[in-house]
Amino acid sequence: MSPLSDSELAKLKPLILLTINIFQPVKRNVIATKLNKYVRKSDLDNIIEEMVANKKVVEEPNGFRLTYSGQLAIVPGKGRFLRDINRMEYLVQLSKQRGGSG
């Protein structure tokens, strides 16, 4: 397979940042699963490593998180909205597991 062009990279980076923002903290394999239609795992690994080096993403023991500069690189309104929906769905599932209504 050929390396990614600059225009392909320009499209993938915000998508990866948005995915990390929605699911953070998120493991690398979860990002790869969510984006497997759009990017090869080897390219994803290279892009994530570049974002870590550029301080847009930080790797913590429990997964990747966006830094402040990483958050500025995505569309804030849509990213925040999708992240909040995902977190609320997680809290509902957690509540159900603990015997809450939902």
Residue pairs with C-beta under 8 A, 6 or more apart in sequence:
1 40
4 12
4 43
9 47
12 38
12 39
12 43
12 47
13 47
13 51
13 73
14 73
14 74
14 75
15 35
15 38
15 39
16 31
16 35
16 39
16 44
16 47
16 48
16 51
17 51
17 56
17 57
17 66
17 70
17 73
17 74
18 74
18 75
18 78
18 79
18 82
19 26
19 31
19 34
19 35
20 26
20 31
20 57
20 64
20 65
20 66
20 70
21 66
21 70
21 71
21 74
21 79
21 80
21 82
21 83
22 79
22 82
22 83
22 86
23 30
23 31
23 34
23 86
24 63
24 64
24 65
24 66
24 83
25 60
25 62
25 63
25 64
25 65
26 63
26 64
27 63
27 64
28 44
28 45
28 48
28 63
28 64
30 63
31 44
31 48
31 64
32 41
32 44
35 44
39 47
48 57
48 64
51 57
51 70
52 58
52 59
54 69
55 67
55 69
55 70
56 66
56 67
56 69
56 70
56 73
57 64
57 65
57 66
57 67
57 70
58 64
58 65
58 66
58 67
66 74
71 79
92 102
93 102
95 101
95 102
96 102
